[in-house]
Each structure stands twice: as structure tokens, then as C-alpha cells.
């Protein structure tokens, strides 16, 4: 089962993880955002529903995703392209859409303002 961790990470943290991976240290799979505000801007409730519906499924056409969610194609198209741009969804060689993970772990900490 492939699990991706979605969270908040600074550029330094992301770079350190990449350097460790280049040294051969297992890092797991991550999708990182620079701030919690950016995470919530990209991952709206409708987009979370889309990710949840696509987790563990084979690649699908945009229309198939819209049918799965019982949503219109235009809104589904907009959400898919936002998630493609953010690197959360992938496109296959035959132009189908895929979320290549079976599960999502969300990990971030909110601290008191300094």
C-alpha cells in the first residue's frame, strides 16, 4: 500500500529530505506546502473529496471522475487541473488522471504565534 504524507515543510526541510534521499536514506513519499494557508488554498473540501474518491483507483478520464463524484464536468475539470498543477494528481500517457496513492496521512503542527 502506498501512503503519501501531506504536510507543511520549509524549503530547508524539503531540501534536507531530498539530500538524504540522494544519500540513499529512505524518506517516504511527501507532498509539502510552505504554509498551512497554502495547503488549505489548494486542498479545498471539494478537492479532498476528489482525492478521497480517487485513492487506490486505476487511472480515470475526467468524465469518469465527475461521474464518480456526481459533479459537473466543468467544476471537476477545474479541481483536477488545480491538483495537477500542485503535483498531487498525475496524468498518464493516455491522458487519464490518477492519484497514485492508496492512502493519505496529513501531518502538521500549528504553534502559537511568536
C-alpha positions as CSV (number, residue, x, y, z in Angstrom):
1,X,0.0,0.0,0.0
2,X,1.4,3.4,-1.0
3,X,0.8,6.2,1.5
4,X,1.7,9.8,0.9
5,X,2.2,12.3,3.7
6,X,0.8,15.8,3.1
7,X,2.1,18.4,5.4
8,X,3.9,21.7,6.0
9,X,7.6,22.0,5.4
10,X,10.0,24.8,4.9
11,X,12.3,24.9,1.9
12,X,15.2,23.9,4.2
13,X,13.3,20.8,5.5
14,X,12.3,19.8,1.9
15,X,15.9,20.2,0.7
16,X,17.2,18.2,3.7
17,X,14.8,15.4,2.9
18,X,15.9,15.5,-0.8
19,X,19.6,15.4,0.1
20,X,19.0,12.5,2.5
21,X,17.2,10.6,-0.3
22,X,20.2,11.2,-2.6
23,X,22.4,9.6,0.0
24,X,20.1,6.6,-0.2
25,X,18.2,7.2,3.0
26,X,14.5,6.2,2.7
27,X,12.3,9.2,3.1
28,X,8.8,8.0,2.3
29,X,6.5,9.9,0.0
30,X,5.6,13.6,0.7
31,X,3.6,16.4,-0.7
32,X,4.7,19.5,1.2
33,X,3.3,23.1,1.3
34,X,5.2,26.1,2.7
35,X,2.3,27.2,4.9
36,X,-0.9,25.8,6.3
37,X,-2.8,28.7,4.5
38,X,-1.4,27.5,1.1
39,X,-2.3,23.9,2.0
40,X,-6.0,24.9,2.6
41,X,-6.0,27.1,-0.5
42,X,-5.0,24.2,-2.7
43,X,-6.8,21.4,-0.8
44,X,-10.4,22.7,-0.6
45,X,-13.2,20.4,0.7
46,X,-14.2,19.5,-2.9
47,X,-10.6,18.6,-3.8
48,X,-10.3,16.5,-0.7
49,X,-13.4,14.6,-1.8
50,X,-11.8,14.1,-5.2
51,X,-8.6,12.8,-3.7
52,X,-10.5,10.5,-1.3
53,X,-12.6,9.1,-4.2
54,X,-9.5,8.5,-6.4
55,X,-7.3,6.9,-3.7
56,X,-6.4,3.4,-4.7
57,X,-8.2,3.5,-8.0
58,X,-7.0,2.9,-11.5
59,X,-6.4,6.0,-13.8
60,X,-9.7,7.5,-15.0
61,X,-10.9,10.0,-17.6
62,X,-12.0,13.4,-16.4
63,X,-15.6,12.5,-17.1
64,X,-15.3,9.3,-15.1
65,X,-14.1,11.3,-12.1
66,X,-17.0,13.7,-12.5
67,X,-19.4,10.7,-12.6
68,X,-17.8,9.1,-9.6
69,X,-18.2,12.3,-7.6
70,X,-21.7,13.1,-9.0
71,X,-20.4,16.5,-10.0
72,X,-20.5,18.5,-13.2
73,X,-17.5,18.2,-15.6
74,X,-16.6,21.9,-15.5
75,X,-16.1,22.0,-11.7
76,X,-14.3,18.7,-11.7
77,X,-12.1,19.9,-14.5
78,X,-11.1,23.0,-12.5
79,X,-10.3,20.9,-9.4
80,X,-8.3,18.3,-11.4
81,X,-6.2,21.0,-13.0
82,X,-5.5,22.7,-9.7
83,X,-4.4,19.3,-8.2
84,X,-2.3,18.5,-11.3
85,X,-0.6,21.9,-11.0
86,X,0.1,21.3,-7.3
87,X,1.7,17.9,-8.2
88,X,-1.0,15.9,-6.3
89,X,-2.6,14.2,-9.2
90,X,-0.7,12.7,-12.2
91,X,-1.6,12.3,-15.8
92,X,-0.9,9.0,-17.6
93,X,0.4,8.7,-21.1
94,X,-3.1,8.2,-22.4
95,X,-4.3,11.4,-20.6
96,X,-6.1,9.7,-17.8
97,X,-6.0,11.2,-14.3
98,X,-4.5,9.2,-11.4
99,X,-3.9,9.8,-7.7
100,X,-1.1,7.2,-7.3
101,X,-1.6,6.5,-3.6
102,X,-3.8,4.2,-1.7
103,X,-3.8,6.4,1.5
104,X,-3.1,9.9,2.7
105,X,-1.6,10.9,6.0
106,X,-1.9,14.6,6.9
107,X,0.8,15.8,9.2
108,X,1.4,19.4,10.5
109,X,1.6,21.3,13.8
110,X,0.2,24.7,14.4
111,X,2.1,26.7,17.0
112,X,1.4,29.8,18.9
113,X,2.3,33.0,17.1
114,X,5.7,34.4,18.0
